[in-house]
Amino acid sequence: MSIRILITDDHKVVRQGLKMFLDLDPELEVVGEAENGREALRLARELQPDVVLMDLLMPVMGGIEATEEIRSEVPDTEVLALTSVLEDASVTGAVKAGAIGYLLKNTEADELCEAIKAAAAGKVQMAPEAAERLMREVRIPEKKPDEALTEREIEVLKLLARGESNRQISRTLYITEKTVKTHVSNILMKLNVRSRTQAALYAVKKGLVSADELGEE
């Protein structure tokens, strides 16, 4: 079954270029194109894609706002930021909005295809330059004592931070994928974060995994 993708970029030539090489991969299917964030939100609701490739600087509605809306309204759809912008505010804004990853437009075509597949599987995807900025900017959420993670949730968080998908985590811990999803939801709620990427960064900040291990799968 192919991974369904919605491309969002305000430049038609960029959308056409992305579609052209993504269509060459039999595991990927471009199901729609949007030229701004508002259109991306409408199409995400309508098409329920697996992954949205999201530019950040667009008219009408920017990529960060659109990412937040999509993650809120279509939670099963992952958003992968694909942009030429590498500013701290953009990187942290996209991740706080719920993007599972942040890639630059100079990413090689085959790397992008693999990143899309990884994002669809729930794996954290970060350009090294973006990860560096995030490590400087991210703030560890304040937690009340009664909201501390359980031992099992910490195990799941460590594996998530290392780039494992729900399926891989279930095999490693000998639990069902449904149970993994429940643990991940609880982790995000307890940490008051929107995305697996933010949770992974929390794990690094807390010393549960090293920065070198972030998304290493």
C-alpha positions as CSV (number, residue, x, y, z in Angstrom):
1,M,0.0,0.0,0.0
2,S,1.5,3.3,-1.1
3,I,2.2,6.3,1.2
4,R,-0.2,9.1,0.3
5,I,1.4,12.6,0.1
6,L,0.1,16.1,-0.1
7,I,2.6,18.7,-1.5
8,T,2.3,22.2,-0.2
9,D,4.3,25.0,-1.8
10,D,3.4,28.4,-3.2
11,H,5.7,27.8,-6.2
12,K,4.2,25.7,-9.0
13,V,7.5,24.7,-10.4
14,V,8.6,23.3,-7.0
15,R,5.4,21.3,-6.7
16,Q,5.8,19.9,-10.2
17,G,9.4,19.0,-9.6
18,L,8.6,17.3,-6.3
19,K,5.7,15.4,-7.8
20,M,7.8,14.3,-10.8
21,F,10.5,12.5,-8.7
22,L,8.2,11.3,-6.0
23,D,6.0,9.6,-8.6
24,L,9.1,7.6,-9.6
25,D,9.0,5.7,-6.3
26,P,6.3,2.9,-6.4
27,E,5.9,3.2,-2.6
28,L,4.8,6.9,-2.8
29,E,1.7,8.5,-4.3
30,V,1.1,12.2,-4.6
31,V,-2.6,12.7,-4.0
32,G,-2.8,16.4,-4.0
33,E,-1.1,19.8,-4.2
34,A,-1.7,23.0,-2.3
35,E,-0.3,26.5,-2.9
36,N,-0.9,27.9,0.6
37,G,-1.5,26.7,4.1
38,R,-5.3,27.3,4.0
39,E,-5.6,25.1,0.9
40,A,-3.4,22.5,2.5
41,L,-5.7,22.3,5.6
42,R,-8.7,21.9,3.3
43,L,-7.1,19.2,1.3
44,A,-5.7,17.4,4.4
45,R,-9.3,17.2,5.8
46,E,-10.6,16.0,2.5
47,L,-7.8,13.6,1.4
48,Q,-6.5,12.4,4.7
49,P,-2.9,11.9,3.4
50,D,-0.3,10.0,5.3
51,V,2.3,12.8,5.0
52,V,2.1,16.5,4.1
53,L,5.2,18.1,2.7
54,M,5.0,21.7,4.0
55,D,6.7,24.8,2.9
56,L,6.9,27.4,5.6
57,L,6.8,30.8,3.8
58,M,3.5,31.1,1.9
59,P,0.7,33.6,1.4
60,V,-2.8,33.4,2.9
61,M,-1.7,31.0,5.7
62,G,1.9,30.1,6.5
63,G,3.3,26.6,7.0
64,I,3.6,26.8,10.7
65,E,0.0,27.8,11.3
66,A,-1.2,25.2,8.8
67,T,0.9,22.5,10.5
68,E,-0.7,23.3,13.8
69,E,-4.2,23.2,12.3
70,I,-3.6,20.0,10.4
71,R,-2.1,18.2,13.4
72,S,-5.1,19.3,15.5
73,E,-7.8,18.4,13.0
74,V,-6.2,15.4,11.2
75,P,-4.0,13.9,13.8
76,D,-3.2,10.7,11.8
77,T,-1.5,12.9,9.2
78,E,2.2,13.6,9.7
79,V,3.7,16.9,8.6
80,L,7.2,17.2,7.2
81,A,8.5,20.7,6.9
82,L,10.4,21.1,3.6
83,T,11.8,24.6,3.3
84,S,14.8,26.8,2.3
85,V,14.5,28.7,5.6
86,L,16.9,27.8,8.4
87,E,16.1,30.2,11.2
88,D,15.7,29.3,14.8
89,A,12.2,30.7,15.0
90,S,11.1,28.7,11.9
91,V,12.6,25.5,13.1
92,T,11.3,25.7,16.6
93,G,7.9,27.1,15.4
94,A,7.4,24.1,13.0
95,V,8.3,21.5,15.6
96,K,6.2,23.2,18.3
97,A,3.3,23.2,15.8
98,G,3.6,19.4,15.5
99,A,5.9,18.8,12.5
100,I,7.6,15.4,12.8
101,G,10.6,16.6,10.9
102,Y,12.4,19.5,9.3
103,L,14.2,19.2,6.0
104,L,15.9,21.7,3.7
105,K,15.1,22.0,0.0
106,N,18.6,21.1,-0.9
107,T,17.9,17.6,0.4
108,E,18.8,14.9,-2.2
109,A,15.8,13.3,-3.9
110,D,16.4,9.8,-2.6
111,E,16.9,11.2,0.9
112,L,13.6,13.0,0.7
113,C,11.8,9.8,-0.4
114,E,13.3,7.9,2.5
115,A,12.4,10.7,4.9
116,I,8.8,10.6,3.8
117,K,8.6,6.9,4.3
118,A,10.2,7.3,7.8
119,A,7.8,10.1,8.7
120,A,4.8,8.0,7.6
121,A,6.1,5.3,10.0
122,G,6.3,7.9,12.8
123,K,10.0,8.4,12.8
124,V,11.6,11.7,13.8
125,Q,13.3,13.3,10.8
126,M,15.6,16.3,11.2
127,A,18.2,18.0,9.0
128,P,21.4,18.1,11.2
129,E,21.5,21.9,11.0
130,A,17.9,22.1,12.2
131,A,18.6,19.6,15.1
132,E,21.4,21.8,16.3
133,R,19.1,24.9,16.4
134,L,16.4,22.9,18.2
135,M,18.8,21.7,20.9
136,R,19.6,25.3,21.7
137,E,16.1,26.5,21.6
138,V,13.9,23.7,23.1
139,R,12.7,24.2,26.6
140,I,11.9,21.3,28.8
141,P,8.2,21.4,29.7
142,E,7.5,21.9,33.3
143,K,5.8,18.8,34.8
144,K,3.9,18.4,38.0
145,P,5.2,15.5,40.1
146,D,2.0,13.5,39.5
147,E,2.5,13.7,35.8
148,A,5.9,11.9,35.8
149,L,6.4,9.3,33.1
150,T,6.1,5.6,34.1
151,E,9.1,3.3,33.6
152,R,7.4,1.8,30.5
153,E,6.7,5.3,29.1
154,I,10.4,6.2,29.5
155,E,11.4,3.0,27.6
156,V,9.0,4.0,24.8
157,L,10.3,7.5,24.8
158,K,14.0,6.4,24.5
159,L,13.2,4.2,21.5
160,L,11.0,6.9,19.9
161,A,13.9,9.4,20.3
162,R,16.3,7.0,18.6
163,G,14.0,7.0,15.6
164,E,12.1,3.8,16.0
165,S,8.6,3.5,14.5
166,N,5.7,2.2,16.5
167,R,6.1,-1.2,14.9
168,Q,9.7,-1.4,15.8
169,I,9.0,-0.3,19.4
170,S,6.3,-3.0,19.7
171,R,8.8,-5.6,18.6
172,T,11.6,-4.4,20.9
173,L,9.3,-4.3,24.0
174,Y,7.1,-7.2,23.0
175,I,3.9,-5.2,23.2
176,T,1.3,-4.5,20.6
177,E,1.4,-1.5,18.3
178,K,-1.9,-0.3,19.8
179,T,-0.3,-0.3,23.2
180,V,2.7,1.7,21.8
181,K,0.3,4.3,20.4
182,T,-1.4,4.6,23.8
183,H,2.0,5.1,25.5
184,V,3.0,7.7,22.9
185,S,-0.2,9.6,23.4
186,N,0.2,9.5,27.1
187,I,3.8,10.7,26.8
188,L,2.8,13.7,24.6
189,M,0.0,14.6,27.0
190,K,2.2,14.4,30.1
191,L,5.0,16.4,28.5
192,N,2.5,18.9,27.1
193,V,4.0,18.6,23.6
194,R,2.4,18.2,20.2
195,S,4.8,16.0,18.3
196,R,7.2,13.0,18.6
197,T,10.0,15.3,17.6
198,Q,9.4,17.5,20.7
199,A,9.2,14.4,22.9
200,A,12.5,13.2,21.4
201,L,14.2,16.5,22.2
202,Y,12.9,16.3,25.7
203,A,14.6,12.9,26.0
204,V,17.9,14.4,24.9
205,K,17.6,17.4,27.3
206,K,16.8,15.0,30.2
207,G,19.8,12.8,29.3
208,L,17.7,9.8,28.4
209,V,19.4,9.5,25.1
210,S,22.4,11.4,23.6
211,A,22.1,14.1,20.9
212,D,24.0,11.7,18.6
213,E,21.4,9.1,19.0
214,L,18.5,11.4,18.0
215,G,16.6,9.8,15.2
216,E,19.5,7.5,14.4
217,E,17.4,4.7,13.0
